[in-house]
């Protein structure tokens, strides 16, 4: 794992294999994390959890790039930047909060700051 500090916050970077181990470590009965898709520039992590007695799932999409190692193919063991690009099936901050053990409070707070309008209902007039 490495920490990038381009902005005023630290952002963790880890390989897909390290991320897979981290997801197993973070998994618990109430919420389980798994790798959903691995593409050449994106990785999605899926969370399965129980909310109000109903089983739910949502995903976070994370940017990725090749490690540069000769042993790694274009989608095998990418470097994954733990800074969300988007959330799927997580429309509000409470639903995105499920990913806090994985991403951390600071990263989620930064995402919410950048996407503040996502919780505001939009209606058309005329």
N, C-alpha and C positions, 0 to 999 in steps of 0.2 A: 504494500500500500504506500502511496505517496500523497502528500498534501500540496495542492496548488494554491497559491495565494495572490492571484492576479487582482481580484477584488478584495475588499477589506475583510472577507471571511475566508476561512479555510474550506477547501473542497477536496474531498477524498477521491482518489483514483485507485482502482484495484482491477486486477485481471478477472475474467469471467470465472475461472476456477476458484479464485479467492472469494469472489462474490457468492458462488454456489455454497462454499463452506460457511460463509457468514450467514446466509439465509437459513441453513440448517441449524446453526447455533441460535439464531433469533427466534426460530419457530417455537410455538407453544400451542397448547390445546385451544386457546381462544383465537389465535391467529397464526396461520401458516403462510410462509413466503416460498415462492418457487420461481425459477427462470421460466418465462413464458415463451419469448421469442428472442433469438440472437441473430441479428443481421450484420452486415459489414459496417454500418455506422450507427446502429441503435440496438439497445437491449431493453426488453420489457420484463418487469418483475411483477408477478401476480400475488395478490394477498387474498386469502380465503379466510373469512371470519364470520362470526355470528353476531347479528345486530337485532335486538328486540325479538329474539327467538327465531329469526330467519337467517338462513345461510346466504351470505353475500360474497361477491368477489369484485375486486377492482385491480387496476394495473397502473404502474408508473413507467414512463418511457424515459430512458437515460441515454445520453450520447455516448458513443464508443469510437475507438480508433485502433488500428493495428499496433501490436507491440513492437514490430520490427524484427522479431526473432525469425530465423529461417525455419524453425520447427512449427511455427504457427501459421495456419492458413488464414484467409481473409475473414473467416467467421468462426474460427475455433476458439482462440483464447485472447480476445480483444482486451484492451484497457477500457474500463468503464468509468465514466465521470459521474460521481454521485451527486448530480445536480439535475433535477427533473426538467424535461422538455415539456411534457404534458402528462395529465392523468386521464385514465379511461375509466368510466363508470364511477367516478368520484367527483360529484358536482359541487360539493361545498367543502369548507375547511374541516368540518368534523369528519367527513369521510376520508379526506386526505391525511388526517391525523393518524390513521392506521399505520402509515409509513414512517412515523417518527422514529421508531427503534432502528430502522434502516438508514434513513437520511439524516436524522438529527433535527433538533428544534430550530437551530439557526438557518439551516438550508430551507426548511419548510416556511419559516417566517419570511425569508427573502422571496420565495416563490409567491406567497400570499401578497406581499407588498407589490410585486410586479404585476400580479393578476387580481388586483383588488376589485375590479368590476365583475369578476366571474360569479360572485354571490348575489349581485344586484339583479332582480328580475327586470326583464326588458319587455315593454309592451309597445305596440304600434298604435299610433293614433291616426286617423285619416287614411 
